[in-house]
């Protein structure tokens, strides 16, 4: 009984940390790659791809901003999305 309670508590703690881990990993990666796109390949060839559009939207809608306001992922990706308004394409990166 005691072991099952400890396992449940450990699982609950890990589950609470998972969204923060996901947001930090995925959204930080997206922002870093987007900056690289801006500097190396030009904003239209890379940043405006559907790949980045999907990644940025996840950073805005998967709870990264609501649950982890100290990271503020939505505010970090908004300027990158505005650079491509109406210019998204489904081609490769």
Residue pairs with C-beta under 8 A, 6 or more apart in sequence:
19 62
19 63
19 64
19 67
19 68
20 67
20 68
20 71
22 62
22 64
23 59
23 62
23 63
23 64
23 67
23 68
23 71
23 73
24 71
26 55
26 58
26 59
27 55
27 58
27 59
27 64
27 71
27 73
27 76
27 77
30 52
30 55
30 56
30 59
30 77
31 76
31 77
31 80
33 52
34 46
34 47
34 52
34 56
34 77
34 80
37 43
37 45
37 46
37 47
37 52
37 93
38 46
38 47
40 46
43 83
43 84
44 87
46 52
46 93
47 80
47 83
47 84
48 83
48 84
48 87
48 88
48 89
49 88
49 89
49 90
49 91
49 92
49 93
50 88
50 89
50 90
50 91
51 93
52 80
52 84
52 93
53 81
53 84
53 88
56 77
56 80
56 81
58 64
59 65
59 73
59 74
59 76
59 77
60 73
60 74
60 77
60 78
64 71
64 73
64 74
65 71
65 72
65 73
65 74
65 75
